[in-house]
Amino acid sequence: MFQEPITTQPVIEAERFILRPLRKSDAGLIAMYTADKRVAEGTRAIPHPLPPGATEGYIARAMSDTRAEDVWALDGSSQGLAEVLGVVSLTRIEADQSEVGFWVGPGFWSTGFASEAVAALVAANPHRARTLFAEVFQDNPGSARVLTNCGFEYLGDAESWSVARGARVPTWTYLRKMG
């Protein structure tokens, strides 16, 4: 993994929420959402069942100065929504390439929140990437639509390990070239 000096994550404005760095107080909502088997199985790294301390460890890594991944909470509190609706992340692959990841809580599926969060992150391009990558499991066409709605193009099929499923799962890989 490419390692560059860590800078402060910006707060990014979206229409219905802000994207802000995680904080310790997010643990309860993140744990509640990620304890849902459907959320965990939609990701590569979230285990199911969720072990004690997993969420706190995730937040501590996201807040670390030596983090490999920048993680933002979708915070809708200024609009009367939850403080955490989901998360969106960027992981540096190389100096000018990053990978996008995202999930939203099940109560917010089919609301457009994921598309809005990814679009805001792409527009802000806080890693100043020339290329963004993303992958989704093939049994999750909703997440594939999020990516195509945000200008990502299908690159090809692959497989990735899912911790929650304990198996390799077929994926679709996407690419977005930036300005």
VOZATOR-583354 format. One line per 8 residues: their letters; for each residue x, y, z of N, C-alpha, C, O. Coordinates in nm, 4 decimals, padded with zeros to 6 digits. Atoms other than C-alpha are relative to their C-alpha. Last residue first. Layout:
VOZATOR-583354
A) X Y Z X Y Z X Y Z X Y Z; ...
end
This chain:
VOZATOR-583354
GMKRLYTW) -00.0479 -00.1110 00.0808 -00.9863 01.5597 -01.4810 00.1299 -00.0151 -00.0537 00.1787 00.0739 -00.1234; 00.0289 -00.1338 -00.0496 -01.0336 01.2318 -01.2894 00.0677 00.1027 -00.0911 00.1775 00.0798 -00.1419; -00.1136 -00.0886 00.0277 -01.0518 00.8913 -01.4484 -00.0409 00.1404 00.0383 -00.1495 00.1869 00.0039; 00.0407 -00.1360 00.0361 -01.3107 00.6720 -01.2798 00.1258 00.0814 -00.0188 00.2038 00.0996 00.0746; -00.1064 -00.0990 00.0102 -01.2634 00.2965 -01.2717 -00.0627 00.1350 -00.0326 -00.1582 00.1443 -00.1098; 00.0318 -00.1243 00.0697 -01.4912 00.0078 -01.1772 00.1158 00.0975 00.0117 00.1970 00.0899 00.1038; -00.0964 -00.1059 -00.0284 -01.4379 -00.3553 -01.0778 -00.0319 00.1202 -00.0889 -00.0647 00.1057 -00.2067; -00.0133 -00.0866 00.1165 -01.7254 -00.6049 -01.0644 00.0936 00.1116 00.0418 00.0776 00.1685 00.1498
TPVRAGRA) 00.0154 -00.1454 -00.0060 -01.6850 -00.8726 -00.8018 -00.0027 00.0602 -00.1402 00.0399 -00.0014 -00.2379; -00.0182 -00.0703 00.1270 -01.7255 -01.2498 -00.7593 -00.0296 00.1502 00.0142 -00.1260 00.1902 00.0795; 00.1273 -00.0375 00.0599 -01.6985 -01.3592 -00.3928 00.0280 00.0728 -00.1321 00.1156 00.1592 -00.1369; -00.0271 -00.0897 00.1114 -01.4152 -01.5442 -00.2235 -00.1320 00.0225 -00.0724 -00.2096 -00.0706 -00.0939; -00.0171 00.0566 00.1343 -01.5406 -01.6964 00.0996 00.0438 00.1080 -00.0975 00.0294 00.2275 -00.0717; -00.1028 00.1019 -00.0117 -01.5812 -01.6517 00.4739 00.0292 -00.0671 -00.1326 00.0562 -00.1871 -00.1383; 00.0445 00.1205 00.0704 -01.9066 -01.4693 00.4103 00.0991 -00.1149 00.0149 00.0648 -00.2312 -00.0063; 00.1305 00.0422 -00.0515 -01.8448 -01.1999 00.6721 -00.0469 -00.1306 -00.0638 -00.1093 -00.2134 00.0026
VSWSEADG) -00.0172 00.0522 -00.1351 -01.4725 -01.1768 00.5882 -00.1327 -00.0546 00.0522 -00.1362 -00.1632 00.1102; 00.0947 -00.0625 -00.0916 -01.5446 -01.1382 00.2172 00.0163 -00.0655 00.1361 -00.0057 -00.1858 00.1507; 00.0364 00.0715 -00.1203 -01.2464 -01.2200 -00.0043 -00.0997 00.0830 00.0799 -00.0818 00.2037 00.0956; -00.0592 -00.0513 -00.1235 -01.2413 -01.0598 -00.3435 -00.0500 -00.0833 00.1161 -00.1589 -00.1405 00.1120; 00.0510 00.0593 -00.1230 -01.2991 -01.1901 -00.6953 00.0693 00.0677 00.1165 00.1847 00.1091 00.1056; -00.1069 00.0522 -00.0842 -01.2596 -01.0291 -01.0373 -00.0655 -00.0752 00.1158 -00.1840 -00.1080 00.1104; 00.0397 00.0890 -00.1087 -01.4717 -00.9046 -01.3250 00.1237 -00.0447 00.0769 00.2331 -00.0536 00.0211; -00.0074 00.1444 00.0175 -01.3883 -00.6083 -01.5461 -00.0459 -00.0752 00.1229 -00.0822 -00.0157 00.2243
LYEFGCNT) -00.1341 00.0385 00.0430 -01.3440 -00.2340 -01.5921 00.0116 -00.1503 -00.0230 00.0768 -00.1938 -00.1179; -00.0287 00.1414 -00.0262 -01.6968 -00.0939 -01.5687 00.1356 -00.0364 -00.0591 00.1637 -00.0053 -00.1749; 00.0195 00.0895 00.1140 -01.6913 00.2836 -01.5842 00.0414 -00.1410 00.0386 00.1389 -00.1618 00.1108; -00.0951 00.1103 00.0072 -01.7382 00.5167 -01.2879 -00.0358 -00.0889 -00.1182 -00.1532 -00.1072 -00.1504; -00.0960 -00.0123 00.1092 -01.9281 00.8405 -01.3541 00.1070 -00.1068 -00.0056 00.2023 -00.0931 -00.0824; -00.1056 -00.0964 -00.0353 -02.1106 00.8778 -01.0221 00.1124 00.0030 -00.1032 00.2215 00.0525 -00.0747; 00.0632 -00.1317 -00.0162 -02.4337 00.7102 -01.1384 00.1031 00.1090 00.0256 00.0791 00.2259 -00.0045; 00.0276 -00.0485 00.1362 -02.2163 00.4192 -01.2601 -00.0693 00.1358 00.0043 -00.0465 00.2192 -00.0833
LVRASGPN) -00.1241 -00.0330 00.0708 -02.0752 00.3824 -00.9078 -00.0263 00.0537 -00.1401 00.0325 00.1544 -00.1792; -00.0594 -00.1172 -00.0652 -02.4080 00.4022 -00.7264 00.1231 00.0433 -00.0783 00.1401 00.1614 -00.1087; 00.0706 -00.1186 00.0522 -02.5563 00.1615 -00.9827 00.0544 00.1276 00.0626 00.0651 00.2297 -00.0054; -00.0520 -00.0215 00.1358 -02.2899 -00.0975 -00.8916 -00.0662 00.1230 -00.0620 00.0000 00.2013 -00.1301; -00.1287 -00.0689 -00.0153 -02.3866 -00.0522 -00.5264 00.0657 00.0238 -00.1353 00.1351 00.1238 -00.1539; 00.0267 -00.1365 -00.0459 -02.7473 -00.1363 -00.6135 00.1286 00.0793 00.0166 00.1347 00.1968 -00.0198; 00.0116 -00.0927 00.1137 -02.6317 -00.4374 -00.8193 -00.0308 00.1441 00.0414 -00.0019 00.2368 -00.0343; 00.0408 -00.1285 -00.0545 -02.5096 -00.6157 -00.5037 -00.0113 00.1031 -00.1131 00.0681 00.1969 -00.1198
DQFVEAFL) 00.1372 00.0173 -00.0490 -02.4832 -00.9858 -00.5984 -00.0529 00.1282 00.0657 -00.1526 00.1247 00.1378; 00.0941 00.0120 00.1112 -02.1828 -00.9016 -00.8175 -00.1435 -00.0232 00.0459 -00.2367 -00.0016 -00.0316; 00.0354 00.1391 00.0220 -01.9866 -00.7806 -00.5152 -00.1100 -00.0070 -00.1063 -00.1991 00.0778 -00.1108; 00.1198 00.0417 -00.0721 -01.8652 -00.4268 -00.5611 -00.0226 -00.1480 -00.0278 00.0162 -00.1999 -00.1325; 00.0526 00.1308 00.0373 -01.5324 -00.2810 -00.6621 -00.1191 -00.0305 00.0871 -00.1264 00.0107 00.2029; 00.0958 00.0531 -00.0964 -01.3987 00.0715 -00.6727 -00.0388 -00.1390 -00.0470 -00.0306 -00.1707 -00.1657; 00.0479 00.1352 00.0231 -01.1127 00.2538 -00.8426 -00.1073 -00.0317 00.1031 -00.1140 00.0322 00.2081; 00.0687 00.0627 -00.1132 -01.0322 00.6233 -00.8640 -00.0472 -00.1379 -00.0435 -00.0959 -00.1556 -00.1552
TRARHPNA) 00.0853 00.1151 00.0267 -00.7738 00.7621 -01.1052 -00.0596 -00.0504 00.1304 00.0104 -00.0655 00.2305; 00.0272 -00.0034 00.1439 -00.5907 01.0949 -01.1230 -00.0973 -00.1110 -00.0374 -00.1695 -00.1014 -00.1366; -00.0272 00.1184 00.0819 -00.6152 01.1286 -00.7475 -00.0268 00.0281 -00.1472 -00.1154 00.1059 -00.1826; -00.0504 -00.0539 00.1270 -00.6000 01.4639 -00.5690 00.0404 -00.1146 -00.0944 00.1431 -00.1086 -00.1620; -00.1323 00.0604 00.0223 -00.6464 01.2677 -00.2441 00.0665 00.0540 -00.1267 00.1792 00.0164 -00.1593; -00.0967 -00.0424 -00.1014 -00.9289 01.5048 -00.1414 00.1380 -00.0641 -00.0125 00.2348 -00.0096 00.0407; -00.1261 00.0678 00.0321 -01.1144 01.4554 -00.4717 00.1106 00.0359 00.0999 00.2144 00.0891 00.0607; -00.1020 -00.0607 -00.0865 -01.3878 01.7059 -00.3722 00.1393 -00.0550 -00.0303 00.2382 00.0175 -00.0203
AVLAAVAE) -00.0110 -00.1428 00.0333 -01.6107 01.6130 -00.6673 00.1101 00.0675 00.0825 00.1841 00.1510 00.0304; -00.0642 -00.0103 00.1311 -01.5425 01.2402 -00.6195 00.0218 00.1472 -00.0363 00.1292 00.1844 -00.0835; -00.1403 00.0378 -00.0194 -01.6240 01.2623 -00.2477 00.0773 00.0126 -00.1312 00.1898 00.0624 -00.1327; -00.0652 -00.1092 -00.0732 -01.9450 01.4545 -00.3174 00.1483 -00.0290 00.0197 00.2318 00.0606 00.0073; -00.0111 -00.1152 00.0903 -02.0491 01.2017 -00.5859 00.0712 00.1166 00.0684 00.1553 00.1820 00.0066; -00.1084 00.0301 00.0945 -01.9708 00.9095 -00.3522 00.0199 00.1172 -00.0955 00.1336 00.1534 -00.1258; -00.1278 00.0003 -00.0718 -02.1831 01.0629 -00.0749 00.1167 -00.0240 -00.0948 00.2174 00.0465 -00.0885; -00.0320 -00.1382 -00.0375 -02.4755 01.1519 -00.3038 00.1352 00.0077 00.0694 00.2126 00.1000 00.0441
SAFGTSWF) -00.0383 -00.0720 00.1227 -02.4739 00.8069 -00.4638 00.0408 00.1431 00.0330 00.1382 00.1947 -00.0220; -00.1299 00.0532 00.0433 -02.4731 00.6422 -00.1187 00.0483 00.0732 -00.1248 00.1649 00.1119 -00.1321; -00.1072 -00.0481 -00.0873 -02.7497 00.8712 00.0105 00.1368 -00.0489 -00.0462 00.2331 00.0279 -00.0458; -00.0954 -00.0798 00.0752 -02.9756 00.8054 -00.2927 00.1152 00.0511 00.0852 00.2022 00.1214 00.0337; 00.0283 -00.1418 -00.0250 -03.2591 00.6916 -00.0652 00.0875 00.0909 -00.0850 00.0645 00.2117 -00.0900; 00.0909 -00.0524 00.1036 -03.2718 00.3290 -00.1855 -00.0432 00.1436 00.0263 -00.1516 00.1844 -00.0154; -00.0167 00.0550 00.1342 -03.1072 00.2026 00.1347 -00.1075 00.0582 -00.0916 -00.2187 00.0875 -00.0476; -00.0223 -00.1087 00.0962 -03.1293 00.4388 00.4322 00.0262 -00.0520 -00.1409 00.0651 00.0249 -00.2288
GPGVWFGV) 00.1157 -00.0885 -00.0013 -03.2785 00.2013 00.6902 00.0091 00.1123 -00.1023 -00.0888 00.1829 -00.1268; 00.1136 00.0576 00.0726 -03.0153 -00.0538 00.5878 -00.1244 00.0886 -00.0025 -00.1995 00.0854 -00.1000; 00.0843 00.0813 -00.0861 -02.7290 00.1710 00.7043 -00.1235 -00.0475 -00.0749 -00.1745 00.0243 -00.1608; 00.0974 -00.0774 -00.0771 -02.5097 00.2984 00.4244 -00.0822 -00.0966 00.0834 -00.0972 -00.2137 00.0485; 00.1209 00.0722 -00.0381 -02.1921 00.1505 00.2790 -00.0915 00.0978 00.0725 -00.0454 00.1958 00.1309; 00.1162 -00.0642 -00.0624 -01.8924 00.2888 00.0956 -00.1005 -00.1040 00.0467 -00.1062 -00.2152 -00.0058; 00.0855 00.0985 -00.0653 -01.5483 00.2214 -00.0509 -00.1165 00.0721 00.0657 -00.1052 00.1900 00.0994; 00.1187 -00.0473 -00.0702 -01.3449 00.4228 -00.3001 -00.0720 -00.1200 00.0615 -00.0850 -00.2250 -00.0014
ESQDAEIR) 00.1165 00.0877 00.0108 -00.9943 00.3162 -00.4031 -00.1119 00.0534 00.0880 -00.0894 00.0885 00.2038; 00.0654 00.0355 -00.1260 -00.7207 00.5711 -00.4651 -00.1189 -00.0896 -00.0293 -00.1743 -00.0891 -00.1392; 00.1128 00.0927 00.0133 -00.4677 00.6384 -00.7409 -00.0547 -00.0340 00.1378 00.0209 -00.0616 00.2309; 00.1085 -00.0667 00.0730 -00.2236 00.9295 -00.7835 -00.1202 -00.0912 -00.0235 -00.2017 -00.0652 -00.1121; 00.0016 -00.1458 -00.0205 00.0469 00.8454 -00.5295 -00.1195 00.0670 -00.0664 -00.1729 00.1642 -00.0130; -00.1267 -00.0595 00.0424 -00.0403 00.4757 -00.5317 -00.0149 00.1509 00.0161 -00.1195 00.1993 00.0593; -00.0631 00.1176 00.0586 -00.3193 00.2660 -00.3770 00.1415 00.0377 -00.0433 00.2377 -00.0335 -00.0147; -00.1028 -00.0265 00.1009 -00.4450 00.5357 -00.1402 00.0600 -00.1319 -00.0463 00.1029 -00.2136 00.0352
TLSVVGLV) -00.1265 00.0638 -00.0358 -00.7619 00.4222 00.0375 00.0992 00.0284 -00.1117 00.0726 -00.0021 -00.2279; -00.1002 -00.0016 00.1055 -01.0674 00.6455 00.0205 00.1267 -00.0642 00.0541 00.1755 -00.0269 00.1609; -00.1436 -00.0009 -00.0286 -01.3746 00.5934 00.2346 00.0822 00.0085 -00.1275 00.0352 -00.0214 -00.2373; -00.0647 00.0037 00.1305 -01.7497 00.6467 00.2575 00.1496 00.0139 00.0285 00.1897 00.0847 00.1209; -00.1360 -00.0508 00.0145 -01.9546 00.5759 00.5684 00.0434 -00.0089 -00.1465 -00.0092 -00.0883 -00.2246; -00.0869 00.0981 00.0626 -02.3186 00.5306 00.6627 00.1401 00.0570 -00.0031 00.1684 00.1567 00.0633; 00.0895 00.0695 00.0931 -02.6111 00.7365 00.7930 00.0735 -00.1148 -00.0675 00.0112 -00.2079 -00.1185; -00.0679 00.0919 00.0914 -02.4178 00.8546 01.0978 -00.1063 -00.0718 -00.0817 -00.1883 -00.1462 -00.0278
EALGQSSG) -00.1392 -00.0468 00.0073 -02.5318 01.1602 01.2929 00.0835 -00.0877 -00.0905 00.1817 -00.0413 -00.1484; -00.0970 00.0592 -00.0923 -02.8909 01.0578 01.2113 00.1393 00.0609 -00.0188 00.1728 00.1107 -00.1262; -00.0227 00.1431 00.0226 -03.1250 01.2940 01.0258 00.1028 -00.0503 00.1011 00.1499 00.0263 00.1852; 00.0945 00.0760 -00.0802 -03.2641 01.6316 01.1338 00.0098 -00.1502 -00.0217 -00.0791 -00.2249 00.0193; 00.1268 00.0082 00.0737 -03.0907 01.8136 00.8475 -00.1048 -00.0803 00.0772 -00.2075 -00.1186 00.0211; 00.0427 -00.1386 00.0263 -02.7903 01.9301 01.0535 -00.1327 00.0055 -00.0758 -00.1966 00.1105 -00.0829; 00.0579 -00.0637 -00.1192 -02.7649 01.5754 01.1944 -00.0470 00.1440 -00.0251 -00.1427 00.1886 00.0382; 00.1208 -00.0735 00.0372 -02.7199 01.4156 00.8522 -00.0606 00.0794 00.1126 -00.1738 00.1262 00.1010
DLAWVDEA) 00.0621 -00.0584 -00.1190 -02.3600 01.3003 00.9009 -00.1172 00.0877 -00.0429 -00.0983 00.1937 -00.1026; 00.1068 -00.0768 00.0620 -02.2331 01.0628 00.6297 -00.0825 00.0525 00.1170 -00.1617 -00.0217 00.1749; 00.1378 00.0323 -00.0352 -01.9236 00.9566 00.8220 -00.0917 00.0867 -00.0850 -00.0623 00.2038 -00.1092; 00.0926 -00.1076 -00.0335 -01.5892 00.9883 00.6449 -00.1347 -00.0587 00.0397 -00.1815 -00.1553 -00.0205; 00.1404 00.0397 -00.0126 -01.3036 00.7383 00.6338 -00.0815 00.1210 00.0444 -00.0434 00.1925 00.1371; 00.0753 -00.1140 -00.0521 -00.9486 00.8025 00.5093 -00.1476 -00.0386 -00.0017 -00.1998 -00.0806 -00.1050; 00.1290 -00.0289 00.0620 -00.7636 00.4716 00.4725 -00.0602 00.1236 00.0655 -00.0617 00.1343 00.1881; -00.0139 00.0306 00.1416 -00.4036 00.3683 00.5393 -00.1239 00.0433 -00.0778 -00.1225 00.0485 -00.2008
RTDSMARA) 00.1068 00.0743 00.0674 -00.3975 00.5328 00.8792 00.0309 -00.0223 -00.1477 00.0980 00.0580 -00.2125; -00.0667 00.0960 00.0891 -00.0663 00.6393 01.0367 -00.1018 -00.0827 -00.0791 -00.0692 -00.1903 -00.1291; -00.0870 -00.0746 00.0911 -00.2047 00.9560 01.1967 00.0713 -00.0927 -00.0976 00.1259 -00.0462 -00.1977; -00.1447 00.0071 -00.0203 -00.4801 00.7403 01.3450 00.0765 00.0844 -00.1014 00.0351 00.0977 -00.2165; -00.0438 -00.1255 -00.0611 -00.8473 00.8472 01.3402 00.1521 00.0079 00.0143 00.2047 00.1123 00.0527; 00.0411 -00.1108 00.0869 -00.9595 00.5767 01.0952 00.0481 00.1346 00.0525 00.0668 00.2283 -00.0250; -00.0850 00.0040 00.1204 -00.7579 00.3145 01.2892 -00.0321 00.1172 -00.0924 00.0589 00.1766 -00.1502; -00.1367 -00.0376 -00.0416 -00.9272 00.4205 01.6154 00.0943 -00.0011 -00.1198 00.1762 00.0897 -00.1342
IYGETAGP) -00.0018 -00.1456 -00.0174 -01.2683 00.4093 01.4446 00.1392 00.0471 00.0406 00.1867 00.1496 -00.0083; 00.0163 -00.0615 00.1322 -01.2099 00.0546 01.3197 00.0091 00.1521 00.0108 00.0785 00.2161 -00.0682; -00.1276 00.0168 00.0691 -01.0819 -00.0562 01.6610 -00.0012 00.0651 -00.1373 00.0963 00.1286 -00.1775; -00.0916 -00.0932 -00.0643 -01.3924 00.0892 01.8307 00.1389 -00.0075 -00.0654 00.2047 00.0950 -00.0834; 00.0355 -00.1349 00.0447 -01.6108 -00.0943 01.5803 00.0953 00.1034 00.0589 00.1396 00.1941 -00.0115; -00.0336 -00.0168 00.1421 -01.4359 -00.4269 01.6335 -00.0268 00.1422 -00.0482 00.0544 00.2000 -00.1205; -00.1160 -00.0859 00.0214 -01.4391 -00.3989 02.0142 00.0349 00.0256 -00.1455 00.1206 00.1091 -00.1742; -00.0129 -00.1150 -00.0911 -01.6718 -00.6943 02.0672 00.1281 00.0778 -00.0311 00.2339 00.0191 -00.0540
PLPHPIAR) -00.0598 00.0275 -00.1313 -01.6897 -00.9139 01.7562 00.0059 00.1245 00.0879 00.0111 00.2366 00.0373; -00.0971 -00.1042 -00.0314 -01.9402 -00.8371 01.4771 00.0595 -00.0260 00.1382 -00.0139 -00.0251 00.2371; 00.0449 -00.1091 -00.0863 -02.1146 -01.1571 01.3754 00.1149 00.0948 00.0344 00.2324 00.0586 00.0284; 00.1326 00.0280 -00.0566 -02.0342 -01.1152 01.1001 00.0031 -00.1374 00.0633 00.0414 -00.2335 -00.0034; 00.0352 00.1366 -00.0382 -01.7026 -00.9559 01.0081 -00.1455 -00.0108 00.0458 -00.2063 00.0871 00.0890; 00.0795 00.0014 -00.1225 -01.6678 -00.6274 00.8159 -00.0377 -00.1443 00.0337 -00.1004 -00.2123 -00.0475; -00.0724 00.0061 -00.1271 -01.3738 -00.6436 00.5729 -00.0840 -00.0067 00.1270 -00.0290 -00.0346 00.2335; -00.1094 00.0973 -00.0077 -01.4858 -00.7162 00.2165 00.0428 -00.0242 00.1441 00.0790 -00.1367 00.1788
TGEAVRKD) -00.1349 -00.0563 -00.0084 -01.8235 -00.5472 00.2331 00.1040 -00.1115 -00.0002 00.0726 -00.2287 00.0205; -00.0205 -00.0881 00.1147 -02.1800 -00.6326 00.1269 00.1393 00.0607 -00.0045 00.1728 00.1343 -00.0973; -00.0228 00.0818 00.1197 -02.1831 -00.9315 00.3619 00.0155 00.0828 -00.1270 00.0572 00.0304 -00.2303; -00.1296 00.0679 -00.0087 -02.1382 -00.6986 00.6609 00.0299 -00.0785 -00.1273 00.1420 -00.0730 -00.1779; -00.1045 -00.1017 00.0148 -02.4288 -00.4753 00.5551 00.1366 -00.0681 -00.0026 00.2179 -00.0431 -00.0915; 00.0060 -00.0494 00.1385 -02.6658 -00.7693 00.4976 00.1069 00.1059 -00.0259 00.1656 00.1093 -00.1340; -00.0681 00.0941 00.0893 -02.5572 -00.9357 00.8243 00.0034 00.0505 -00.1443 00.1018 00.0290 -00.2150; 00.0974 00.0556 00.0934 -02.6647 -00.6317 01.0260 00.0749 -00.0851 -00.1024 00.1642 -00.0356 -00.1711
ATYMAILG) 00.0409 00.1283 -00.0580 -02.4012 -00.5825 01.2983 -00.1051 -00.0680 -00.0876 -00.1305 -00.1875 -00.0720; -00.0885 00.1048 00.0515 -02.2571 -00.3161 01.0671 -00.0267 -00.1354 00.0644 00.0221 -00.2373 00.0155; 00.0172 00.0255 00.1433 -02.5539 -00.0847 01.1219 00.0816 -00.1199 -00.0468 00.0316 -00.2048 -00.1206; 00.1376 00.0429 00.0263 -02.5654 -00.1105 01.5017 -00.0187 -00.0349 -00.1480 -00.0756 -00.1391 -00.1805; 00.0147 00.1385 -00.0463 -02.1873 -00.0981 01.5375 -00.1404 -00.0524 -00.0295 -00.1565 -00.1675 -00.0700; -00.0752 00.0847 00.0930 -02.1678 00.2156 01.3222 -00.0150 -00.1460 00.0404 -00.0358 -00.2319 -00.0453; 00.0751 00.0117 00.1257 -02.4485 00.3756 01.5248 00.0732 -00.0885 -00.1004 00.0101 -00.1687 -00.1692; 00.1301 00.0647 -00.0200 -02.2847 00.3027 01.8602 -00.0770 -00.0203 -00.1295 -00.1255 -00.1302 -00.1564
ADSKRLPR) -00.0087 00.1455 -00.0177 -01.9251 00.3780 01.7545 -00.1359 -00.0682 00.0109 -00.1559 -00.1739 -00.0490; 00.0697 00.0675 00.1101 -01.9901 00.7263 01.6135 -00.0132 -00.1504 00.0228 -00.0857 -00.2180 -00.0502; 00.1438 00.0061 -00.0300 -01.9001 00.8898 01.9491 -00.0812 -00.0663 -00.1113 -00.2005 -00.0907 -00.0929; 00.0290 00.1106 -00.0916 -01.5339 00.8017 01.8874 -00.1490 -00.0164 00.0267 -00.1971 -00.1286 00.0426; -00.0346 -00.0339 -00.1384 -01.5144 01.0320 01.5868 -00.0472 -00.1139 00.0904 -00.1327 -00.1938 00.0523; 00.0622 00.0746 -00.1095 -01.5103 00.9640 01.2132 00.0444 00.0551 00.1341 00.1513 00.1150 00.1457; -00.0797 00.1098 -00.0565 -01.4008 01.2352 00.9721 -00.0753 -00.0697 00.1139 -00.1565 -00.0082 00.1831; -00.0965 -00.0477 -00.1001 -01.6822 01.4381 00.8156 00.0798 -00.1192 00.0510 00.0326 -00.2327 00.0463
LIFREAEI) -00.0949 00.1087 -00.0205 -01.8995 01.4000 00.5069 00.1047 00.0562 00.0945 00.1693 00.1568 00.0648; -00.1420 -00.0298 00.0203 -02.1868 01.6429 00.5380 00.0773 -00.1307 00.0113 00.0326 -00.2254 00.0759; -00.0861 00.0336 -00.1137 -02.5534 01.5727 00.4859 00.1396 00.0525 -00.0279 00.1689 00.1022 -00.1367; 00.0816 00.0369 -00.1160 -02.8514 01.6354 00.2561 00.0803 -00.0359 00.1248 00.0224 -00.0694 00.2282; 00.1269 -00.0723 -00.0081 -02.6870 01.8275 -00.0311 -00.0748 -00.0278 00.1303 -00.1249 00.0651 00.1937; 00.0905 00.0622 00.0966 -02.3277 01.7190 00.0214 -00.1345 00.0719 00.0185 -00.1470 00.1588 00.1047; 00.1438 -00.0284 00.0019 -02.0566 01.9244 00.1892 -00.0690 -00.0818 -00.1091 -00.0227 -00.0888 -00.2229; 00.0499 -00.0156 00.1362 -01.7126 01.7756 00.2504 -00.1512 00.0164 00.0048 -00.2215 -00.0642 00.0658
VPQTTIPE) 00.1439 00.0216 -00.0068 -01.5277 01.8151 00.5805 -00.0526 00.0333 -00.1387 -00.0191 00.1376 -00.1949; 00.0929 -00.1122 00.0083 -01.1597 01.7879 00.4978 -00.1427 -00.0446 00.0313 -00.1772 -00.1617 00.0149; 00.1097 00.0243 00.0935 -00.9369 01.5115 00.6275 -00.0920 00.1207 -00.0038 -00.1283 00.1740 00.1011; 00.1315 -00.0054 -00.0615 -00.6232 01.6414 00.7949 -00.1065 -00.0231 -00.1068 -00.0996 00.0329 -00.2162; 00.0478 -00.1364 -00.0176 -00.3106 01.5310 00.6170 -00.1374 -00.0067 00.0661 -00.2007 -00.1122 00.0703; 00.1427 -00.0198 -00.0232 -00.1299 01.2029 00.6494 -00.0293 00.1485 00.0175 00.0402 00.2199 00.0897; 00.0297 -00.0664 -00.1270 00.2179 01.1779 00.4987 -00.1499 00.0312 00.0112 -00.2123 00.0777 -00.0842; -00.0357 -00.1409 00.0143 00.2090 00.9350 00.2054 -00.0289 00.0669 00.1336 -00.1138 00.0183 00.2083
QFM) 00.0095 -00.0767 -00.1240 00.2029 00.5563 00.2218 00.0528 00.1405 -00.0236 00.1687 00.1582 -00.0613; -00.0725 -00.1264 00.0074 00.1252 00.3467 -00.0867 -00.0190 00.0767 00.1305 -00.1307 00.0844 00.1816; 00.0835 -00.1177 00.0000 00.0000 00.0000 00.0000 00.0879 00.1240 00.0000 00.1871 00.1301 00.0726
end
